[in-house]
Amino acid sequence: MNTEKSENAGFYQELLPHPPGLVQARRHTRGPVLRKFLVLGSFALIFLLLYKAHSISCFVSLKKDTKHSESYDSYIKRIEEGFLAVPSTESALAASRDYATHPHLAGAVEDFQDAKDILALFQSEFGIPTPATEPIYPAGSPESRESTLSISSKLSKPAAWVDIYYPVMNTGNADGMVVELLSESDQPIWKADLLEDGDPRDETAAKYKHFVPPFHGFSAAGEAVGQLVYANYGTHDDYEKLVGAGVDLTGKIVLARYGANFRGLKVQGAEERGAVGVLIYSDPRDDGSVTVENGYEPYPAGPARNPTSIQRGSVMYLSVYVGDPTTPGYPAYENATRVDETNVPNIPSLPLSWANAKLLFEEELGGVPEGTKLNGRVGSRKVRMVNDVDAKVTPIWNTMAAIPGHIKDEVVLLGCHRDAWVMGAADPTSGTVSLHEVVRGLGALYKRGWKPLRTIVIASWDAEEYGLVGSTEWGEDFADWIQEHVVSYVNVDVSVSGSRWETVASPSLAHLIQRSAQDVRHPTDAQKTLWDAHFDVGPYEGPMDAEFARMWDTKTSNEPRIGPLGSGSDYTVFLQRLGVASSDQGFGGTPTDAPYHYHSIYDSQMWQEVYADPGFYKHVAVAQHLGLLTLRLTDSIILPLNTTQYALELDSYVDTVIESTYREEILPDLFPLRRAIAKLQDASFKLDEEKVSAEKAFLKALKKISRARDPRIIRRIIKWIKEHLGIGAQEVHDLNFGAFKWMSSVTESRLSETDIWKSHGKGPLYDFIRAAKRVRVANQKLMAFERGFLSEDGIKDREWYRHLGVAPGKHLGYAPTTLPGLTEAIVYDEDRELAEYEAARLTTLIENLADLLEV
């Protein structure tokens, strides 16, 4: 992780004055406010003691020799140790065999049953009674709305439910899919089988080989006839090279391989240049060392790619917007007003196996390897393709659970999608299995008496594979609530598909992720930690394709261990539209791992057990890390969000803009932007000091108050409240204020330091009040920081994306582009005036962020 500022940053910092001291709150009259202050303070003291007793009882339940003098840090350590002991390889393996041995395409009956199975898991682990009527609610209904909106206010016990959304999605008709080579008289002389062989040695693959036909989600139905042109990966640069070499793609069918960019952008690039259809195949050159050419047997006999495997997947134009294409920016209710889609293709596309693609190379493009060169060769005969898909409004099901915390209105969100293209043992069942183990761990803590400091919401998203649909619709449905309450989103998708542990996240989470990984054991080496798995490689050896080797070296050389988020999973709506700090993680493949049969029938339980994670140790390691992240975000007094790490990385983002510039005359003056970043860094350093000081003061005040354990004191305070404020003792208990819940009330009362001193307050209660308010204010700044990167105007040409710090690359999809508006104005638009506008917009935004952080 590059945490150093640029060499000029120190100079910019010297130009800036230090921010002023403590910001004064608005003054109030003393009478009614002071009375409210005393009420809240009294409630706080009573229930602080109850909370302290509760915490100690939880200590005892986890380890009986715990003493009352243990610190809050010791309590947290006990909680974490209790959680880490729960996830197990036996449970993970059993869960995978339950979920990954049948198909669960989004919107299918099997998917609905899985949604109900996850609901039952939540109910069982969190002690939620099973109601007489299943809590499955149409999105937009009063029950659905209340289920989420009450989390931050009314919810007192764990709850679980299912929200139903109604996006438009398509399914394929195997009998109508065609790829054939035509003679000069337009008669078919060869026809692709468009099937995976379903080798009986992999029982589930054989059983379900025809269950979900190979097709592209959101692909355009129709027929196309044209000559074949090979476009390599179908990237923006690949298409530009073809056009630059004089190749006219008008009326052609493009053959491209998977990899390098999101599949939908391969189709988009072809469509924009006049092509009439696209075929996308899996190329063994991208399998590194583990190929048949290197002597490895194809799966299931060995680790190499099965040549008939076919990668299904969405071809949505991910960089434009995600979610239901017919309801951009608002939720897909059953009765929603729908618009024409602008983020899906208008030309047909189909996925191909290597076995079929190889024949097309041999017949039309000069064979292998000649035909696989980006040389602009055009096939002599025509290819006919037919994509037979049916699009309709289809119900999908998000399964949700909530565990209310002492601070109800600060929420940590944890999620994984559930749907798969077929069985999906890696994508997403491995993630679902890891989430399953996290749920078991949190459930075990809850059953022993633990209650989280902040509220936890857990989601099993649906229809992610089509275009992040389930999470996006929920995010658009509850956008205001999320922005007000959610402090961070923790995502998992594919938790295991290879040997190397990879993480991407908002920079503010980088330190938390690293520290937590260093507290989790390496899955197979007791002398290492999970953090060391960043360097793990697969067990196989052999030479690899030169172009692939260069790409791998470029990807892995000097890369930050925790890079920024692009898109391709459910964090997208939370980070890039709503401004919630987010993370994603999992074990991915390396050139020496068995190739991952992505979105194929061979993403199966057998492949997972034999090649991806024998023993299921990696599934458990990811679960343990996810759990630690969730617990530390939940139970830390000061939110563990590092704004300084983020502020320092912004300098490297500007460096990247400069390095990406092809024409220096387009580059605007970036000095004001650098100066704004330096101002933000200075404000963040000051906030770091305040965070440490506020937490220290809070723990000191907590210790002083908690010494008063005499029940007579509690009775006296209740009596005082009853006599002087007219509130009965039972009503006091019924209010159920926790000490940390009360922190919200302290902030809402807007009492300033001056107000407290004018009331002649002194002693441990008033110390606690001041300290609690400082903690609350610091946490509000930390929550608001990521939101500060949002612009209501969004990013040019794709306004759904509002985050000006990072977005999925316009021509990449999966991979991120930092400072996207500015970068794209320079690199793609080559517009100096637009670049100046984007630089000014960023400068203002970052200056406002600096003001936000001032203490």
Salt bridges, closest charged atoms under 4 A:
GLU70 OE2 - ARG78 NH2 3.13
GLU80 OE2 - ARG632 NE 2.89
ASP111 OD1 - ARG418 NH2 3.13
ASP114 OD1 - HIS102 NE2 3.08
ASP114 OD2 - HIS104 ND1 3.70
GLU125 OE1 - LYS447 NZ 3.84
GLU146 OE2 - LYS154 NZ 3.25
GLU180 OE2 - ARG384 NH1 2.77
GLU196 OE1 - ARG312 NH2 2.88
ASP199 OD2 - ARG201 NH2 2.82
GLU223 OE2 - ARG384 NE 2.70
GLU240 OE2 - ARG273 NH2 2.92
ASP283 OD2 - ARG285 NH2 2.84
ASP286 OD1 - ARG257 NH1 3.17
ASP287 OD1 - ARG305 NH2 2.93
ASP324 OD2 - ARG338 NH1 3.14
GLU363 OE1 - ARG381 NH2 3.16
GLU364 OE2 - ARG381 NE 2.77
GLU370 OE1 - LYS373 NZ 3.31
ASP409 OD2 - ARG776 NH2 2.75
GLU410 OE1 - ARG454 NE 2.55
GLU410 OE2 - ARG776 NH1 2.95
ASP419 OD1 - HIS417 ND1 3.07
ASP427 OD1 - HIS417 NE2 3.14
ASP427 OD2 - HIS599 NE2 2.98
GLU437 OE2 - HIS436 ND1 2.87
GLU437 OE1 - ARG440 NH1 2.62
ASP462 OD2 - ARG418 NH2 3.22
GLU464 OE1 - HIS417 NE2 3.06
GLU465 OE2 - HIS417 NE2 3.71
GLU465 OE1 - HIS599 NE2 3.17
ASP477 OD1 - ARG145 NH1 2.84
GLU484 OE1 - HIS485 NE2 3.72
ASP493 OD1 - HIS417 NE2 2.98
ASP519 OD2 - ARG632 NH2 2.84
ASP536 OD2 - HIS522 NE2 2.63
GLU547 OE1 - ARG257 NH2 3.01
GLU609 OE2 - ARG97 NE 2.90
ASP613 OD2 - HIS619 ND1 2.64
ASP651 OD1 - ARG674 NH1 3.20
ASP655 OD1 - ARG674 NH2 2.56
GLU665 OE2 - ARG663 NE 2.87
ASP682 OD1 - HIS18 ND1 3.68
ASP682 OD1 - LYS686 NZ 3.79
ASP688 OD1 - LYS691 NZ 3.52
GLU690 OE1 - ARG774 NH2 2.95
ASP710 OD2 - ARG712 NH2 2.56
GLU723 OE2 - LYS719 NZ 3.96
ASP767 OD1 - ARG770 NH2 2.46
GLU786 OE2 - HIS803 NE2 2.74
GLU792 OE1 - ARG802 NH2 3.98
ASP797 OD2 - LYS796 NZ 2.85
ASP797 OD2 - LYS810 NZ 3.36
GLU824 OE2 - ARG798 NH2 2.35
ASP829 OD1 - LYS796 NZ 3.42
GLU830 OE1 - ARG663 NH1 3.07
GLU836 OE2 - ARG832 NE 2.88
GLU838 OE1 - ARG841 NH2 2.92
ASP851 OD1 - LYS679 NZ 3.27
